[in-house]
Amino acid sequence: MSKIILCGASSVGKTTLSNDWCKNNTGYTQIQEVARDVMTEQKITRYDMEQSLRTDKKVFFDLQKSIFIEQNKRETLHADTPFISDRGPDPLVYTILEDEEEAMTLSEHTAVKACFDLYRKCLVVVVCPLDNTADDGVRLVQSNEEQQKFTDGLHRVLRKYKVPYMTLIEKDREERVRILKAAVQKGQVPISAEQFKAQLCLTFYMERNPANNDTFDPPVLPMSRQGKEARVRTFDINPNDMLLTRPPMDNSQTNRMVDRYGEDSFVLLQFHKKLSEEFIREVLQQGILVNGEEFRFLGCSSSGLKSKKCYLFRGDVERVEAVLSECGNFNKINMVSKRLKRIGLLFSVAINTGVVVPDNKLEVIDDIETKGGNFTDGCGFVGMALAKKLAEGANARINSPEDKVPSVFQIRYKGFKGILIKSPKVDKDSILARKSMKKFESGTVPFEE
């Protein structure tokens, strides 16, 4: 089960949602009304806070710090068990709205830092304002306009401190519980336009609880490959929500990039066909934050381009450019569409054979061309012994004489793309590649096929 943090302006229904959740989901500890308890202990009333905001704000700021300290104490007490809390970084937001400098001081407090460290490993839910508010005599009851201002500040704080979160705009109580349950059990969360005004800040759970296959457990853990199977984190983004999946990729589905850098370095975005180009462009240009880690657009295969599916790499723009430079020299390609297509070759489905061909065994030869066209476009030759190594490396289990080895191989190697035809006329350990097979310059061998 999860640790759930409900945050939002006063009187938006956080405590009610917490109560509703625990009615149908046993095993959760409720952390509630921290602010109320602190105010009662310090004998501070709502009138005191109102007066403090008008005259000396020190009482108000000290109260927010005290709330954070008590909140951290209670969350730490239940750190090893599932809980749902009706308060997140709210005290910091209240402080920011009154004094930015005071908020900076508060953010450096040990208890505040500890809370944010925990939130990055929890399901954080921003509960949006209701149509009306209720006066309970304790809270500083806000107008809808003030509630929205607070909610906007909450979005900014969560993004600044790289805390993943989901936004809950539904007002019906039963529907709120249903949406929260889908997020906890399926990794399915609603998305809103607000989340796309800056980097998309996502939360998700990758590791299933062994005791309950319907439950995901935070924090996100590195996904080690099981045998030959890789699992790349995949987000299916639809017009109204987003679903996390982690489909297995066996050797017939994986590619050179995943094999070289590991599946933990990537997320795969799948955009629904009804999403606008503007929406997709905005997400890809800004990058996304996944559990506090930045991911930036890297590339996509030709099939991915058609199906609106692409890979993002963990790191900033500079890191992504460095990764591309490690795999090949794409800077010489000035045409955007052509550059994207060449980078896309890195994501072609391929099988790692483990075979490395020395430079002196890789010869580039001219194509056979006439005014009518190129008769050898993408077609080279491979020696008999090397052909057998490639077949064995591809798990073809070739144990028969050399003349039974497959006659043709499709390859991706050092920027070359095309097919190699087995030939007894070629040196047995060599490749003769046509000039037309060279798609980009590369001196590395991250993956061979």
DOMAR-573122 format. One record per residue (C-alpha): x, y, z; residue number from 0. Coordinates in steps of 0.05 Angstrom, whole numbers, plus 5000, padded with zeros to 4 digits. Layout:
KELUM    x    y    z resi
KELUM    X    Y    Z  NUM
...
This chain:
KELUM    x    y    z resi
KELUM 5000 5000 5000    0
KELUM 5020 5072 4990    1
KELUM 5036 5134 5030    2
KELUM 4986 5187 5007    3
KELUM 4995 5261 5018    4
KELUM 4933 5304 5007    5
KELUM 4949 5378 4999    6
KELUM 4909 5439 4979    7
KELUM 4877 5503 5005    8
KELUM 4835 5503 5068    9
KELUM 4764 5475 5063   10
KELUM 4774 5437 4997   11
KELUM 4755 5370 5028   12
KELUM 4823 5338 5045   13
KELUM 4801 5311 5112   14
KELUM 4735 5287 5084   15
KELUM 4772 5250 5028   16
KELUM 4819 5219 5079   17
KELUM 4760 5194 5119   18
KELUM 4724 5167 5057   19
KELUM 4788 5132 5034   20
KELUM 4798 5096 5100   21
KELUM 4726 5071 5102   22
KELUM 4740 5026 5043   23
KELUM 4815 5016 5048   24
KELUM 4838 4984 5113   25
KELUM 4909 4985 5138   26
KELUM 4920 5060 5131   27
KELUM 4939 5106 5188   28
KELUM 4907 5174 5184   29
KELUM 4950 5235 5198   30
KELUM 4899 5291 5207   31
KELUM 4889 5360 5233   32
KELUM 4962 5374 5250   33
KELUM 4950 5449 5244   34
KELUM 4890 5447 5290   35
KELUM 4928 5407 5343   36
KELUM 4988 5454 5341   37
KELUM 4943 5515 5347   38
KELUM 4906 5483 5406   39
KELUM 4972 5466 5440   40
KELUM 4999 5536 5431   41
KELUM 4931 5567 5449   42
KELUM 4928 5605 5383   43
KELUM 4860 5622 5354   44
KELUM 4839 5642 5285   45
KELUM 4831 5713 5312   46
KELUM 4904 5712 5333   47
KELUM 4926 5692 5263   48
KELUM 4883 5746 5231   49
KELUM 4913 5797 5278   50
KELUM 4983 5772 5264   51
KELUM 4974 5780 5189   52
KELUM 4951 5852 5199   53
KELUM 5006 5873 5248   54
KELUM 5065 5829 5267   55
KELUM 5069 5768 5222   56
KELUM 5119 5732 5266   57
KELUM 5065 5693 5302   58
KELUM 5038 5669 5235   59
KELUM 5107 5649 5209   60
KELUM 5127 5614 5274   61
KELUM 5062 5575 5271   62
KELUM 5076 5550 5200   63
KELUM 5144 5525 5224   64
KELUM 5114 5491 5284   65
KELUM 5063 5456 5239   66
KELUM 5119 5430 5193   67
KELUM 5158 5404 5254   68
KELUM 5098 5367 5282   69
KELUM 5079 5342 5213   70
KELUM 5149 5313 5203   71
KELUM 5146 5281 5272   72
KELUM 5081 5245 5256   73
KELUM 5102 5224 5186   74
KELUM 5168 5197 5213   75
KELUM 5130 5157 5266   76
KELUM 5091 5122 5211   77
KELUM 5146 5118 5160   78
KELUM 5145 5042 5157   79
KELUM 5070 5035 5149   80
KELUM 5018 5059 5098   81
KELUM 4987 5126 5117   82
KELUM 4944 5181 5088   83
KELUM 4957 5252 5110   84
KELUM 4912 5312 5098   85
KELUM 4969 5362 5096   86
KELUM 5030 5368 5051   87
KELUM 5076 5428 5039   88
KELUM 5016 5475 5054   89
KELUM 5052 5515 5109   90
KELUM 5107 5534 5060   91
KELUM 5056 5558 5009   92
KELUM 5020 5600 5062   93
KELUM 5087 5631 5080   94
KELUM 5106 5645 5007   95
KELUM 5040 5681 4996   96
KELUM 5058 5728 5053   97
KELUM 5134 5735 5048   98
KELUM 5181 5703 4997   99
KELUM 5243 5716 5039  100
KELUM 5212 5685 5101  101
KELUM 5193 5624 5059  102
KELUM 5265 5615 5037  103
KELUM 5286 5613 5110  104
KELUM 5232 5563 5126  105
KELUM 5251 5518 5068  106
KELUM 5320 5509 5098  107
KELUM 5293 5480 5163  108
KELUM 5311 5407 5175  109
KELUM 5239 5386 5185  110
KELUM 5217 5418 5120  111
KELUM 5273 5384 5081  112
KELUM 5255 5317 5112  113
KELUM 5182 5326 5092  114
KELUM 5201 5341 5020  115
KELUM 5248 5280 5018  116
KELUM 5189 5238 5039  117
KELUM 5140 5270 4991  118
KELUM 5184 5251 4931  119
KELUM 5169 5178 4950  120
KELUM 5095 5186 4962  121
KELUM 5032 5194 4922  122
KELUM 5021 5269 4929  123
KELUM 4951 5294 4910  124
KELUM 4934 5367 4898  125
KELUM 4861 5373 4917  126
KELUM 4830 5431 4878  127
KELUM 4779 5480 4907  128
KELUM 4705 5464 4913  129
KELUM 4649 5511 4893  130
KELUM 4636 5532 4964  131
KELUM 4673 5533 5030  132
KELUM 4654 5515 5101  133
KELUM 4672 5556 5162  134
KELUM 4695 5511 5220  135
KELUM 4718 5568 5264  136
KELUM 4791 5550 5260  137
KELUM 4815 5557 5189  138
KELUM 4826 5622 5154  139
KELUM 4768 5610 5108  140
KELUM 4787 5633 5038  141
KELUM 4745 5656 4980  142
KELUM 4746 5614 4917  143
KELUM 4794 5664 4886  144
KELUM 4841 5659 4946  145
KELUM 4836 5583 4944  146
KELUM 4856 5583 4870  147
KELUM 4915 5629 4886  148
KELUM 4938 5581 4939  149
KELUM 4930 5521 4892  150
KELUM 4972 5557 4839  151
KELUM 5025 5569 4892  152
KELUM 5023 5495 4911  153
KELUM 5036 5475 4838  154
KELUM 5097 5521 4837  155
KELUM 5125 5494 4903  156
KELUM 5118 5421 4882  157
KELUM 5152 5433 4816  158
KELUM 5207 5475 4847  159
KELUM 5225 5420 4896  160
KELUM 5214 5366 4843  161
KELUM 5158 5330 4880  162
KELUM 5115 5286 4835  163
KELUM 5041 5296 4842  164
KELUM 4972 5286 4812  165
KELUM 4917 5338 4809  166
KELUM 4847 5321 4834  167
KELUM 4795 5367 4804  168
KELUM 4734 5322 4814  169
KELUM 4685 5348 4866  170
KELUM 4641 5287 4877  171
KELUM 4664 5248 4939  172
KELUM 4655 5179 4911  173
KELUM 4689 5198 4846  174
KELUM 4748 5226 4885  175
KELUM 4758 5159 4921  176
KELUM 4752 5122 4855  177
KELUM 4805 5165 4822  178
KELUM 4851 5158 4882  179
KELUM 4842 5082 4881  180
KELUM 4859 5079 4807  181
KELUM 4923 5118 4821  182
KELUM 4945 5073 4878  183
KELUM 4926 5006 4847  184
KELUM 4936 5017 4773  185
KELUM 4984 5076 4767  186
KELUM 4930 5113 4729  187
KELUM 4926 5187 4745  188
KELUM 4886 5246 4718  189
KELUM 4924 5302 4684  190
KELUM 4904 5374 4678  191
KELUM 4924 5434 4636  192
KELUM 4958 5465 4697  193
KELUM 5009 5409 4698  194
KELUM 5031 5427 4627  195
KELUM 5046 5500 4641  196
KELUM 5114 5476 4664  197
KELUM 5150 5409 4662  198
KELUM 5101 5352 4668  199
KELUM 5112 5328 4739  200
KELUM 5092 5255 4745  201
KELUM 5086 5205 4800  202
KELUM 5084 5131 4789  203
KELUM 5097 5064 4821  204
KELUM 5137 5011 4785  205
KELUM 5147 4954 4834  206
KELUM 5087 4911 4851  207
KELUM 5077 4888 4922  208
KELUM 5093 4813 4922  209
KELUM 5037 4801 4972  210
KELUM 4985 4837 4931  211
KELUM 4992 4841 4855  212
KELUM 4939 4896 4852  213
KELUM 4981 4944 4892  214
KELUM 5040 4987 4873  215
KELUM 5092 5007 4925  216
KELUM 5132 5072 4925  217
KELUM 5187 5091 4920  218
KELUM 5204 5076 4849  219
KELUM 5260 5025 4849  220
KELUM 5311 5010 4794  221
KELUM 5284 4956 4748  222
KELUM 5336 4902 4740  223
KELUM 5331 4861 4677  224
KELUM 5303 4791 4688  225
KELUM 5342 4746 4641  226
KELUM 5336 4775 4571  227
KELUM 5274 4816 4588  228
KELUM 5276 4891 4596  229
KELUM 5220 4935 4622  230
KELUM 5219 5007 4599  231
KELUM 5173 5053 4639  232
KELUM 5117 5073 4592  233
KELUM 5065 5129 4600  234
KELUM 5002 5125 4558  235
KELUM 4978 5198 4557  236
KELUM 4905 5207 4539  237
KELUM 4864 5271 4535  238
KELUM 4840 5264 4607  239
KELUM 4887 5217 4643  240
KELUM 4952 5179 4641  241
KELUM 4966 5106 4652  242
KELUM 5032 5076 4672  243
KELUM 5052 5009 4643  244
KELUM 5118 4971 4642  245
KELUM 5111 4922 4585  246
KELUM 5168 4871 4578  247
KELUM 5215 4877 4520  248
KELUM 5250 4813 4499  249
KELUM 5308 4808 4451  250
KELUM 5261 4812 4392  251
KELUM 5235 4880 4415  252
KELUM 5293 4916 4449  253
KELUM 5342 4964 4416  254
KELUM 5414 4987 4420  255
KELUM 5400 5047 4466  256
KELUM 5363 5007 4518  257
KELUM 5416 4953 4516  258
KELUM 5473 5003 4524  259
KELUM 5445 5052 4576  260
KELUM 5396 5007 4612  261
KELUM 5321 5012 4617  262
KELUM 5324 5055 4679  263
KELUM 5352 5112 4637  264
KELUM 5290 5118 4594  265
KELUM 5216 5131 4596  266
KELUM 5172 5118 4536  267
KELUM 5115 5167 4522  268
KELUM 5055 5144 4482  269
KELUM 5010 5201 4461  270
KELUM 4937 5189 4444  271
KELUM 4919 5206 4372  272
KELUM 4867 5257 4395  273
KELUM 4919 5300 4431  274
KELUM 4937 5362 4393  275
KELUM 5005 5375 4362  276
KELUM 5012 5437 4406  277
KELUM 5001 5396 4468  278
KELUM 5053 5344 4448  279
KELUM 5103 5396 4427  280
KELUM 5097 5432 4493  281
KELUM 5109 5369 4534  282
KELUM 5170 5348 4492  283
KELUM 5201 5417 4491  284
KELUM 5195 5425 4567  285
KELUM 5214 5354 4585  286
KELUM 5182 5318 4643  287
KELUM 5198 5306 4716  288
KELUM 5187 5235 4740  289
KELUM 5193 5226 4815  290
KELUM 5239 5286 4818  291
KELUM 5284 5264 4760  292
KELUM 5287 5303 4695  293
KELUM 5276 5268 4628  294
KELUM 5287 5300 4561  295
KELUM 5267 5281 4490  296
KELUM 5319 5236 4457  297
KELUM 5287 5205 4395  298
KELUM 5240 5153 4366  299
KELUM 5240 5098 4315  300
KELUM 5205 5106 4248  301
KELUM 5147 5064 4273  302
KELUM 5145 5105 4337  303
KELUM 5140 5169 4297  304
KELUM 5078 5143 4262  305
KELUM 5046 5119 4327  306
KELUM 5065 5181 4368  307
KELUM 5112 5143 4413  308
KELUM 5180 5169 4434  309
KELUM 5238 5158 4483  310
KELUM 5260 5208 4535  311
KELUM 5327 5202 4570  312
KELUM 5344 5216 4643  313
KELUM 5382 5281 4648  314
KELUM 5381 5352 4622  315
KELUM 5389 5376 4550  316
KELUM 5465 5375 4555  317
KELUM 5464 5302 4578  318
KELUM 5419 5282 4520  319
KELUM 5465 5316 4470  320
KELUM 5525 5281 4502  321
KELUM 5490 5213 4495  322
KELUM 5476 5226 4421  323
KELUM 5549 5246 4411  324
KELUM 5570 5181 4443  325
KELUM 5529 5142 4392  326
KELUM 5546 5181 4329  327
KELUM 5558 5248 4296  328
KELUM 5489 5276 4280  329
KELUM 5510 5349 4280  330
KELUM 5530 5346 4207  331
KELUM 5458 5331 4188  332
KELUM 5424 5399 4180  333
KELUM 5355 5378 4157  334
KELUM 5312 5367 4220  335
KELUM 5270 5310 4191  336
KELUM 5331 5273 4165  337
KELUM 5368 5282 4232  338
KELUM 5308 5254 4270  339
KELUM 5304 5196 4222  340
KELUM 5379 5180 4230  341
KELUM 5374 5184 4306  342
KELUM 5313 5139 4301  343
KELUM 5358 5084 4274  344
KELUM 5386 5077 4345  345
KELUM 5317 5055 4367  346
KELUM 5306 5003 4313  347
KELUM 5288 4935 4339  348
KELUM 5352 4895 4339  349
KELUM 5387 4835 4370  350
KELUM 5454 4842 4403  351
KELUM 5501 4790 4373  352
KELUM 5561 4810 4414  353
KELUM 5604 4808 4351  354
KELUM 5654 4865 4340  355
KELUM 5686 4873 4272  356
KELUM 5756 4904 4271  357
KELUM 5763 4967 4229  358
KELUM 5810 4932 4181  359
KELUM 5756 4880 4168  360
KELUM 5703 4932 4150  361
KELUM 5712 4959 4080  362
KELUM 5668 5010 4046  363
KELUM 5657 4999 3971  364
KELUM 5622 5039 3916  365
KELUM 5550 5026 3896  366
KELUM 5531 5005 3826  367
KELUM 5494 5064 3798  368
KELUM 5467 5088 3732  369
KELUM 5426 5148 3712  370
KELUM 5365 5105 3726  371
KELUM 5382 5092 3799  372
KELUM 5423 5054 3850  373
KELUM 5423 4979 3839  374
KELUM 5459 4963 3905  375
KELUM 5426 5012 3952  376
KELUM 5435 4985 4023  377
KELUM 5464 4918 4001  378
KELUM 5533 4894 4023  379
KELUM 5570 4828 4034  380
KELUM 5594 4788 4093  381
KELUM 5645 4732 4097  382
KELUM 5626 4660 4111  383
KELUM 5658 4653 4180  384
KELUM 5633 4721 4204  385
KELUM 5563 4703 4179  386
KELUM 5563 4642 4223  387
KELUM 5585 4684 4283  388
KELUM 5528 4732 4271  389
KELUM 5478 4675 4267  390
KELUM 5504 4644 4331  391
KELUM 5504 4711 4365  392
KELUM 5432 4721 4346  393
KELUM 5415 4656 4381  394
KELUM 5400 4619 4317  395
KELUM 5438 4558 4345  396
KELUM 5473 4543 4280  397
KELUM 5510 4477 4288  398
KELUM 5510 4456 4215  399
KELUM 5561 4467 4159  400
KELUM 5574 4538 4136  401
KELUM 5532 4531 4074  402
KELUM 5470 4524 4119  403
KELUM 5481 4591 4153  404
KELUM 5428 4643 4134  405
KELUM 5444 4678 4069  406
KELUM 5422 4749 4088  407
KELUM 5429 4791 4151  408
KELUM 5397 4859 4166  409
KELUM 5446 4901 4205  410
KELUM 5455 4965 4246  411
KELUM 5529 4975 4258  412
KELUM 5572 5038 4268  413
KELUM 5523 5082 4230  414
KELUM 5512 5030 4174  415
KELUM 5442 5006 4158  416
KELUM 5421 4954 4107  417
KELUM 5431 4881 4091  418
KELUM 5492 4837 4083  419
KELUM 5492 4779 4035  420
KELUM 5535 4719 4053  421
KELUM 5590 4710 4000  422
KELUM 5647 4660 3993  423
KELUM 5684 4712 3950  424
KELUM 5693 4758 4011  425
KELUM 5746 4748 4064  426
KELUM 5715 4701 4114  427
KELUM 5718 4750 4173  428
KELUM 5702 4814 4135  429
KELUM 5645 4859 4115  430
KELUM 5640 4897 4050  431
KELUM 5591 4954 4061  432
KELUM 5564 5000 4007  433
KELUM 5570 5075 4013  434
KELUM 5494 5079 4011  435
KELUM 5492 5039 4076  436
KELUM 5528 5094 4115  437
KELUM 5474 5136 4148  438
KELUM 5516 5174 4200  439
KELUM 5587 5175 4226  440
KELUM 5600 5132 4287  441
KELUM 5661 5102 4319  442
KELUM 5625 5066 4375  443
KELUM 5595 4997 4377  444
KELUM 5538 5002 4428  445
KELUM 5499 4946 4396  446
KELUM 5506 4900 4337  447
KELUM 5457 4859 4299  448
